[in-house]
């Protein structure tokens, strides 16, 4: 499954990111806003946001 930024609304991204500390939440939001091709869930690791 690949999630593209077009599939995720700003409100959904905000709802999801509230479960992370602010620094990690900002990295998640930045990654989703920059990536134009989408992010495969198979390649994401928690270390990517540390």
PyMOL Python script that loads the backbone (N, CA, C, O; Angstrom):
from pymol import cmd

cmd.read_pdbstr("""\
ATOM      1  N   UNK A   1       0.836  -1.178   0.000  1.00  0.00           N
ATOM      2  CA  UNK A   1       0.000   0.000   0.000  1.00  0.00           C
ATOM      3  C   UNK A   1       0.881   1.242   0.000  1.00  0.00           C
ATOM      4  O   UNK A   1       1.850   1.322   0.755  1.00  0.00           O
ATOM      5  N   UNK A   2       0.554   2.179  -0.820  1.00  0.00           N
ATOM      6  CA  UNK A   2       1.259   3.447  -0.863  1.00  0.00           C
ATOM      7  C   UNK A   2       0.274   4.559  -0.545  1.00  0.00           C
ATOM      8  O   UNK A   2      -0.843   4.595  -1.060  1.00  0.00           O
ATOM      9  N   UNK A   3       0.712   5.457   0.309  1.00  0.00           N
ATOM     10  CA  UNK A   3      -0.123   6.597   0.681  1.00  0.00           C
ATOM     11  C   UNK A   3       0.469   7.829   0.028  1.00  0.00           C
ATOM     12  O   UNK A   3       1.634   8.158   0.252  1.00  0.00           O
ATOM     13  N   UNK A   4      -0.317   8.499  -0.767  1.00  0.00           N
ATOM     14  CA  UNK A   4       0.180   9.722  -1.389  1.00  0.00           C
ATOM     15  C   UNK A   4      -0.365  10.920  -0.632  1.00  0.00           C
ATOM     16  O   UNK A   4      -1.372  10.826   0.071  1.00  0.00           O
ATOM     17  N   UNK A   5       0.312  12.043  -0.786  1.00  0.00           N
ATOM     18  CA  UNK A   5      -0.133  13.229  -0.059  1.00  0.00           C
ATOM     19  C   UNK A   5      -1.519  13.664  -0.501  1.00  0.00           C
ATOM     20  O   UNK A   5      -2.231  14.315   0.263  1.00  0.00           O
ATOM     21  N   UNK A   6      -1.908  13.323  -1.698  1.00  0.00           N
ATOM     22  CA  UNK A   6      -3.241  13.676  -2.172  1.00  0.00           C
ATOM     23  C   UNK A   6      -4.321  12.888  -1.438  1.00  0.00           C
ATOM     24  O   UNK A   6      -5.471  13.321  -1.375  1.00  0.00           O
ATOM     25  N   UNK A   7      -3.956  11.733  -0.883  1.00  0.00           N
ATOM     26  CA  UNK A   7      -4.910  10.882  -0.180  1.00  0.00           C
ATOM     27  C   UNK A   7      -5.165  11.336   1.253  1.00  0.00           C
ATOM     28  O   UNK A   7      -6.115  10.872   1.883  1.00  0.00           O
ATOM     29  N   UNK A   8      -4.339  12.230   1.774  1.00  0.00           N
ATOM     30  CA  UNK A   8      -4.422  12.625   3.173  1.00  0.00           C
ATOM     31  C   UNK A   8      -4.739  14.115   3.272  1.00  0.00           C
ATOM     32  O   UNK A   8      -4.000  14.953   2.757  1.00  0.00           O
ATOM     33  N   UNK A   9      -5.828  14.427   3.928  1.00  0.00           N
ATOM     34  CA  UNK A   9      -6.189  15.830   4.109  1.00  0.00           C
ATOM     35  C   UNK A   9      -5.366  16.423   5.256  1.00  0.00           C
ATOM     36  O   UNK A   9      -4.800  15.689   6.066  1.00  0.00           O
ATOM     37  N   UNK A  10      -5.306  17.726   5.316  1.00  0.00           N
ATOM     38  CA  UNK A  10      -4.577  18.398   6.394  1.00  0.00           C
ATOM     39  C   UNK A  10      -5.153  18.036   7.752  1.00  0.00           C
ATOM     40  O   UNK A  10      -4.407  17.830   8.709  1.00  0.00           O
ATOM     41  N   UNK A  11      -6.452  17.959   7.840  1.00  0.00           N
ATOM     42  CA  UNK A  11      -7.069  17.632   9.136  1.00  0.00           C
ATOM     43  C   UNK A  11      -6.750  16.195   9.554  1.00  0.00           C
ATOM     44  O   UNK A  11      -6.536  15.925  10.736  1.00  0.00           O
ATOM     45  N   UNK A  12      -6.718  15.281   8.593  1.00  0.00           N
ATOM     46  CA  UNK A  12      -6.352  13.895   8.911  1.00  0.00           C
ATOM     47  C   UNK A  12      -4.898  13.822   9.367  1.00  0.00           C
ATOM     48  O   UNK A  12      -4.577  13.105  10.314  1.00  0.00           O
ATOM     49  N   UNK A  13      -4.034  14.552   8.703  1.00  0.00           N
ATOM     50  CA  UNK A  13      -2.626  14.568   9.076  1.00  0.00           C
ATOM     51  C   UNK A  13      -2.456  15.164  10.466  1.00  0.00           C
ATOM     52  O   UNK A  13      -1.663  14.661  11.261  1.00  0.00           O
ATOM     53  N   UNK A  14      -3.189  16.227  10.768  1.00  0.00           N
ATOM     54  CA  UNK A  14      -3.128  16.829  12.102  1.00  0.00           C
ATOM     55  C   UNK A  14      -3.656  15.877  13.165  1.00  0.00           C
ATOM     56  O   UNK A  14      -3.079  15.771  14.248  1.00  0.00           O
ATOM     57  N   UNK A  15      -4.751  15.183  12.861  1.00  0.00           N
ATOM     58  CA  UNK A  15      -5.302  14.218  13.810  1.00  0.00           C
ATOM     59  C   UNK A  15      -4.314  13.092  14.085  1.00  0.00           C
ATOM     60  O   UNK A  15      -4.145  12.675  15.231  1.00  0.00           O
ATOM     61  N   UNK A  16      -3.665  12.603  13.038  1.00  0.00           N
ATOM     62  CA  UNK A  16      -2.691  11.525  13.189  1.00  0.00           C
ATOM     63  C   UNK A  16      -1.466  11.984  13.966  1.00  0.00           C
ATOM     64  O   UNK A  16      -0.989  11.279  14.855  1.00  0.00           O
ATOM     65  N   UNK A  17      -0.961  13.160  13.633  1.00  0.00           N
ATOM     66  CA  UNK A  17       0.298  13.616  14.225  1.00  0.00           C
ATOM     67  C   UNK A  17       0.172  14.032  15.684  1.00  0.00           C
ATOM     68  O   UNK A  17       1.186  14.181  16.365  1.00  0.00           O
ATOM     69  N   UNK A  18      -1.045  14.224  16.179  1.00  0.00           N
ATOM     70  CA  UNK A  18      -1.214  14.626  17.581  1.00  0.00           C
ATOM     71  C   UNK A  18      -0.793  13.529  18.555  1.00  0.00           C
ATOM     72  O   UNK A  18      -0.625  13.793  19.745  1.00  0.00           O
ATOM     73  N   UNK A  19      -0.622  12.309  18.066  1.00  0.00           N
ATOM     74  CA  UNK A  19      -0.201  11.208  18.923  1.00  0.00           C
ATOM     75  C   UNK A  19       1.319  11.150  19.113  1.00  0.00           C
ATOM     76  O   UNK A  19       1.824  10.303  19.849  1.00  0.00           O
ATOM     77  N   UNK A  20       2.036  12.045  18.453  1.00  0.00           N
ATOM     78  CA  UNK A  20       3.489  12.087  18.538  1.00  0.00           C
ATOM     79  C   UNK A  20       3.926  13.365  19.231  1.00  0.00           C
ATOM     80  O   UNK A  20       3.173  14.337  19.290  1.00  0.00           O
ATOM     81  N   UNK A  21       5.156  13.362  19.762  1.00  0.00           N
ATOM     82  CA  UNK A  21       5.636  14.607  20.347  1.00  0.00           C
ATOM     83  C   UNK A  21       5.809  15.631  19.221  1.00  0.00           C
ATOM     84  O   UNK A  21       5.952  15.253  18.058  1.00  0.00           O
ATOM     85  N   UNK A  22       5.797  16.924  19.560  1.00  0.00           N
ATOM     86  CA  UNK A  22       5.789  17.976  18.528  1.00  0.00           C
ATOM     87  C   UNK A  22       6.921  17.880  17.506  1.00  0.00           C
ATOM     88  O   UNK A  22       6.707  18.150  16.324  1.00  0.00           O
ATOM     89  N   UNK A  23       8.100  17.507  17.939  1.00  0.00           N
ATOM     90  CA  UNK A  23       9.230  17.418  17.007  1.00  0.00           C
ATOM     91  C   UNK A  23       8.992  16.340  15.958  1.00  0.00           C
ATOM     92  O   UNK A  23       9.207  16.566  14.767  1.00  0.00           O
ATOM     93  N   UNK A  24       8.548  15.172  16.400  1.00  0.00           N
ATOM     94  CA  UNK A  24       8.277  14.064  15.484  1.00  0.00           C
ATOM     95  C   UNK A  24       7.076  14.401  14.596  1.00  0.00           C
ATOM     96  O   UNK A  24       7.083  14.113  13.399  1.00  0.00           O
ATOM     97  N   UNK A  25       6.057  15.005  15.181  1.00  0.00           N
ATOM     98  CA  UNK A  25       4.874  15.387  14.411  1.00  0.00           C
ATOM     99  C   UNK A  25       5.248  16.338  13.278  1.00  0.00           C
ATOM    100  O   UNK A  25       4.748  16.197  12.162  1.00  0.00           O
ATOM    101  N   UNK A  26       6.112  17.294  13.551  1.00  0.00           N
ATOM    102  CA  UNK A  26       6.547  18.229  12.507  1.00  0.00           C
ATOM    103  C   UNK A  26       7.319  17.531  11.405  1.00  0.00           C
ATOM    104  O   UNK A  26       7.177  17.877  10.232  1.00  0.00           O
ATOM    105  N   UNK A  27       8.139  16.545  11.769  1.00  0.00           N
ATOM    106  CA  UNK A  27       8.888  15.786  10.755  1.00  0.00           C
ATOM    107  C   UNK A  27       7.934  14.980   9.876  1.00  0.00           C
ATOM    108  O   UNK A  27       8.117  14.895   8.662  1.00  0.00           O
ATOM    109  N   UNK A  28       6.928  14.398  10.494  1.00  0.00           N
ATOM    110  CA  UNK A  28       5.931  13.633   9.725  1.00  0.00           C
ATOM    111  C   UNK A  28       5.213  14.560   8.747  1.00  0.00           C
ATOM    112  O   UNK A  28       5.082  14.244   7.564  1.00  0.00           O
ATOM    113  N   UNK A  29       4.752  15.694   9.243  1.00  0.00           N
ATOM    114  CA  UNK A  29       4.033  16.648   8.388  1.00  0.00           C
ATOM    115  C   UNK A  29       4.937  17.142   7.258  1.00  0.00           C
ATOM    116  O   UNK A  29       4.502  17.233   6.110  1.00  0.00           O
ATOM    117  N   UNK A  30       6.170  17.457   7.574  1.00  0.00           N
ATOM    118  CA  UNK A  30       7.101  17.940   6.558  1.00  0.00           C
ATOM    119  C   UNK A  30       7.333  16.865   5.494  1.00  0.00           C
ATOM    120  O   UNK A  30       7.349  17.161   4.300  1.00  0.00           O
ATOM    121  N   UNK A  31       7.511  15.632   5.930  1.00  0.00           N
ATOM    122  CA  UNK A  31       7.745  14.530   4.992  1.00  0.00           C
ATOM    123  C   UNK A  31       6.545  14.347   4.067  1.00  0.00           C
ATOM    124  O   UNK A  31       6.716  14.163   2.862  1.00  0.00           O
ATOM    125  N   UNK A  32       5.360  14.396   4.608  1.00  0.00           N
ATOM    126  CA  UNK A  32       4.165  14.198   3.788  1.00  0.00           C
ATOM    127  C   UNK A  32       3.927  15.370   2.841  1.00  0.00           C
ATOM    128  O   UNK A  32       3.371  15.179   1.760  1.00  0.00           O
ATOM    129  N   UNK A  33       4.332  16.561   3.219  1.00  0.00           N
ATOM    130  CA  UNK A  33       4.134  17.724   2.357  1.00  0.00           C
ATOM    131  C   UNK A  33       5.166  17.776   1.233  1.00  0.00           C
ATOM    132  O   UNK A  33       4.868  18.258   0.141  1.00  0.00           O
ATOM    133  N   UNK A  34       6.370  17.284   1.494  1.00  0.00           N
ATOM    134  CA  UNK A  34       7.440  17.340   0.491  1.00  0.00           C
ATOM    135  C   UNK A  34       7.318  16.212  -0.517  1.00  0.00           C
ATOM    136  O   UNK A  34       7.527  16.417  -1.712  1.00  0.00           O
ATOM    137  N   UNK A  35       6.983  15.028  -0.041  1.00  0.00           N
ATOM    138  CA  UNK A  35       6.964  13.840  -0.899  1.00  0.00           C
ATOM    139  C   UNK A  35       5.804  13.922  -1.877  1.00  0.00           C
ATOM    140  O   UNK A  35       4.642  13.954  -1.472  1.00  0.00           O
ATOM    141  N   UNK A  36       6.117  13.957  -3.151  1.00  0.00           N
ATOM    142  CA  UNK A  36       5.071  14.060  -4.171  1.00  0.00           C
ATOM    143  C   UNK A  36       4.676  12.699  -4.742  1.00  0.00           C
ATOM    144  O   UNK A  36       3.633  12.587  -5.385  1.00  0.00           O
ATOM    145  N   UNK A  37       5.474  11.680  -4.524  1.00  0.00           N
ATOM    146  CA  UNK A  37       5.202  10.356  -5.082  1.00  0.00           C
ATOM    147  C   UNK A  37       4.465   9.451  -4.106  1.00  0.00           C
ATOM    148  O   UNK A  37       3.874   8.454  -4.521  1.00  0.00           O
ATOM    149  N   UNK A  38       4.490   9.772  -2.844  1.00  0.00           N
ATOM    150  CA  UNK A  38       3.889   8.912  -1.837  1.00  0.00           C
ATOM    151  C   UNK A  38       4.957   8.143  -1.089  1.00  0.00           C
ATOM    152  O   UNK A  38       6.108   8.066  -1.518  1.00  0.00           O
ATOM    153  N   UNK A  39       4.562   7.587   0.015  1.00  0.00           N
ATOM    154  CA  UNK A  39       5.491   6.856   0.858  1.00  0.00           C
ATOM    155  C   UNK A  39       4.928   5.463   1.082  1.00  0.00           C
ATOM    156  O   UNK A  39       3.806   5.306   1.564  1.00  0.00           O
ATOM    157  N   UNK A  40       5.693   4.482   0.739  1.00  0.00           N
ATOM    158  CA  UNK A  40       5.272   3.112   0.968  1.00  0.00           C
ATOM    159  C   UNK A  40       5.384   2.815   2.455  1.00  0.00           C
ATOM    160  O   UNK A  40       6.415   3.096   3.067  1.00  0.00           O
ATOM    161  N   UNK A  41       4.340   2.251   3.041  1.00  0.00           N
ATOM    162  CA  UNK A  41       4.383   1.932   4.464  1.00  0.00           C
ATOM    163  C   UNK A  41       5.477   0.917   4.778  1.00  0.00           C
ATOM    164  O   UNK A  41       5.927   0.825   5.920  1.00  0.00           O
ATOM    165  N   UNK A  42       5.907   0.160   3.784  1.00  0.00           N
ATOM    166  CA  UNK A  42       6.925  -0.853   4.008  1.00  0.00           C
ATOM    167  C   UNK A  42       8.301  -0.248   4.267  1.00  0.00           C
ATOM    168  O   UNK A  42       9.149  -0.899   4.877  1.00  0.00           O
ATOM    169  N   UNK A  43       8.538   0.970   3.820  1.00  0.00           N
ATOM    170  CA  UNK A  43       9.869   1.554   3.999  1.00  0.00           C
ATOM    171  C   UNK A  43       9.957   2.492   5.197  1.00  0.00           C
ATOM    172  O   UNK A  43      11.050   2.924   5.561  1.00  0.00           O
ATOM    173  N   UNK A  44       8.830   2.809   5.810  1.00  0.00           N
ATOM    174  CA  UNK A  44       8.850   3.711   6.963  1.00  0.00           C
ATOM    175  C   UNK A  44       9.227   2.965   8.229  1.00  0.00           C
ATOM    176  O   UNK A  44       8.735   1.869   8.496  1.00  0.00           O
ATOM    177  N   UNK A  45      10.110   3.582   9.004  1.00  0.00           N
ATOM    178  CA  UNK A  45      10.505   3.051  10.301  1.00  0.00           C
ATOM    179  C   UNK A  45      10.458   4.203  11.286  1.00  0.00           C
ATOM    180  O   UNK A  45      10.543   5.366  10.891  1.00  0.00           O
ATOM    181  N   UNK A  46      10.325   3.893  12.542  1.00  0.00           N
ATOM    182  CA  UNK A  46      10.323   4.939  13.552  1.00  0.00           C
ATOM    183  C   UNK A  46      11.624   5.735  13.537  1.00  0.00           C
ATOM    184  O   UNK A  46      11.623   6.929  13.838  1.00  0.00           O
ATOM    185  N   UNK A  47      12.730   5.084  13.189  1.00  0.00           N
ATOM    186  CA  UNK A  47      14.023   5.769  13.134  1.00  0.00           C
ATOM    187  C   UNK A  47      14.022   6.897  12.094  1.00  0.00           C
ATOM    188  O   UNK A  47      14.818   7.830  12.200  1.00  0.00           O
ATOM    189  N   UNK A  48      13.153   6.823  11.106  1.00  0.00           N
ATOM    190  CA  UNK A  48      13.079   7.866  10.092  1.00  0.00           C
ATOM    191  C   UNK A  48      12.628   9.200  10.675  1.00  0.00           C
ATOM    192  O   UNK A  48      12.889  10.259  10.105  1.00  0.00           O
ATOM    193  N   UNK A  49      11.951   9.138  11.814  1.00  0.00           N
ATOM    194  CA  UNK A  49      11.429  10.345  12.426  1.00  0.00           C
ATOM    195  C   UNK A  49      12.188  10.762  13.674  1.00  0.00           C
ATOM    196  O   UNK A  49      11.824  11.738  14.330  1.00  0.00           O
ATOM    197  N   UNK A  50      13.234  10.032  14.001  1.00  0.00           N
ATOM    198  CA  UNK A  50      14.010  10.354  15.214  1.00  0.00           C
ATOM    199  C   UNK A  50      15.093  11.367  14.917  1.00  0.00           C
ATOM    200  O   UNK A  50      15.840  11.752  15.816  1.00  0.00           O
TER     201      UNK A  50
END
""", "prot")
cmd.dss("prot")
cmd.show_as("cartoon", "prot")
cmd.util.cbc("prot")
cmd.orient("prot")
